Amino acid sequence: MAAKALTEDDLYRTSTQYRLWSFSPESLATLRRETHELAIERTSQFHDAASNGGPVEYLTEEEELRLVQRYSDQLRTTSDHFKWPGNVKATAVQYLRRFYLSNSCITYPPKEIYKTVLFLACKTEATHMPLSEYARRISTEPEVVLAPEYKIMQALRFTLDVRQPYRGLKGALMELLNLVDGRVGEVDGVESKGAKDLQQDMLALANPSKGSSRTPWTPPVSGKTEQRHLTDRVNAAYAAAKGLLEGAALLTDVYFLYTPSQILLAALHLADEPLTSFYLSTKLPMSSEVRPKILATMRTCAEMLAGFLEKNIMSKSERVALEEKLEKCRDPTSRDLVKAHAAAKRGTGNDEDEKAKKRQLARDKSLKEGEDLFGPSLSTKGSKG
């Protein structure tokens, strides 16, 4: 019996990204709400004991989400400052967003986490930079970068792989350029048309809509599209789609809700809808049963990408005000991550009472072991002189 060949979809379903980090909109909202409520419940115990009866104003769930988005944008800026590849930036942002599914900003403020996730992504994506150099260039101490690393690894469930849509988008670009040049074999998806027929179909494509398309390409003044114009159109659509992947895709929830291939097709759809529809026709016959479902998913993803506006990212002044509020309501037990990290490396706790208990247990254990070996000490009570 011949072995069944695995499809790209089959392979993706075996990944940790699909098994651990893919959600429905409802389950994602529930997880975030539970994390937020648990953080307030835990932290309120410390504030209630220390307060003078005045109420503590905690961050709302929406404020937490906006703060995480603000630091996701900060990760993009810092990565670009280092001139690191786009995959490092995307991985770092996903580490941050994954971390805050099981942790709250109230417990671990993003300003203490984002530097570490970027350095972790740098290592994961094989972009080498020594810790000392990294810390120097972001004006911080190496200990500050390392302190939260193990906690982040725990929150990521030790799964560091992030599947991204960039390579798929590059592949789509190469396929489209081959179609433009007439360098493809017979394509069954479009009624077994040959390369020249497909090339002519591309030349006859409708122009992208000025109102909805993100492409910078403009049709030729003459109104007649030639092959060189088509090449420019494909490259322009690629550039626009890549911009969406490096912006809206990183600052929304699309990675949690859609697969990399769905995300790249949604970005292409926004960039140049007629071109994307043609490209899909070379992959999916009109008679395909899954075609309507794939198109519907692509469009809902495109709507999420299109709904994102850079101007809605929290401003610096808003961030400062929100972090002042956070400072008043944050969990006091995680206030000094560097000290906690140093204590963990020494194998000791932070609490003095806990240290004293450990010393007492060690003394009791030593005494018991001595009695087991030599017997109890001789008593002098009642002995004669």
C-alpha positions, 0 to 999 in steps of 0.5 A, a space after each residue: 500500500 502506497 504511503 500517503 503524501 503529506 500536504 503543507 497543511 498536514 505538516 503545519 498541523 503537527 507544529 507547536 504553533 498550531 497545537 499550542 498557539 492557535 485559537 478561535 476568537 472566543 477561546 482567545 478572549 476567554 484566555 485573556 480575560 481569565 489571565 487578567 482576572 487571576 492577576 488582579 485576584 492575586 495582586 489585590 491580596 497584597 494591596 488590601 493588606 498594605 492599603 489604608 482603605 483606599 481603592 486600588 485602580 487596576 489596569 483594564 483588560 483593554 489597557 493591557 492589550 494596548 500596552 502590549 501592542 505599544 511594546 510590540 511596536 517598540 520591538 519593531 522599532 528596536 529591531 529595525 534600529 539593529 538592522 535585523 532581518 524581518 524574521 527576528 522582528 516577527 519572532 520577538 513580537 510573537 514571543 511577547 504576545 504569547 507571553 501575555 496570554 498566560 501573564 498579565 502586565 500587572 505582574 510583569 510590565 512589558 517594559 521589563 520583558 520586551 528587551 529580553 524577548 528581542 534578545 531571545 528572538 535574536 538567538 532563536 533566529 541565528 542572528 548573533 550579537 553578544 549580550 554585552 553588546 546588545 545591552 550596551 546598545 539599548 542602554 541597559 545592564 546584561 542582568 536586566 536582559 537575562 533576569 526574565 528569560 527563564 520565566 519567558 521560556 516557561 510562558 512560551 512552554 519552551 516552544 521557540 518556533 514561530 511559523 511566519 508568512 514571509 517565505 510563502 510570500 516570496 514564493 508567491 512572488 516568484 510564481 507570479 513573475 514566472 507566470 508573467 514571463 510565460 515560464 510555467 508548465 500546464 496549470 490544471 487549476 485554470 482549465 489546463 491552460 498553458 503558459 502563453 494563455 496564462 500570460 495573456 490572461 494576466 495582461 487582461 486583468 482588471 486594474 486594482 481598485 483605487 479605493 481598497 488596494 494598497 499597491 503603489 502601482 499605477 496603470 500605464 497612461 496608454 491604457 494598454 498593459 504590457 509585460 514590463 508593466 505586469 512585472 512592475 505590478 507584481 513587484 508592487 503588490 509584493 511590496 505592499 503585502 510585505 508592508 502589511 506583514 511587517 505592520 498590521 500582521 504583527 500588531 493584531 491577533 492574526 497569528 493566533 487566528 490564521 495560518 501563515 498561508 492564510 495571512 500572506 494571501 490576505 495581505 496579497 488580497 489587500 494589496 491587489 485583489 484582481 492579481 490575487 484572485 488570478 493567482 488563486 485560480 492557478 491553485 484552486 479550480 473553480 469546482 473545488 469544494 474547499 474554494 469557498 471556505 478558503 476564500 471566506 477565511 482569506 477575506 476575514 483575515 484581510 478585514 482584520 488586517 485592513 481594520 488596523 490603523 497605525 495612528 491608533 497605536 498608543 502614543 508616548 504620552 499615553 504610555 507614560 500615563 498608563 505606566 504610572 497607573 500600572 506602577 501603583 497597582 502592580 504585583 509587588 512580588 515581581 517588582 525586582 526581577 534581577 534580585 529574584 533571578 540572582 536568588 534563584 541562581 544561588 538556590 535561595 528564596 527572597 524571603 528572610 523567614 523562608 531562609 531561616 526555615 531552611 537553615 532550621 530544617 538543615 540543622 534538624 536533619 543534621 542532628 537526626 542523622 547524627 543520632 541515627 549513626 551514634 545514638 542519642 546523646 548520653 543524659 547526665 540527669 540523675 547520675 551520681 558524682 
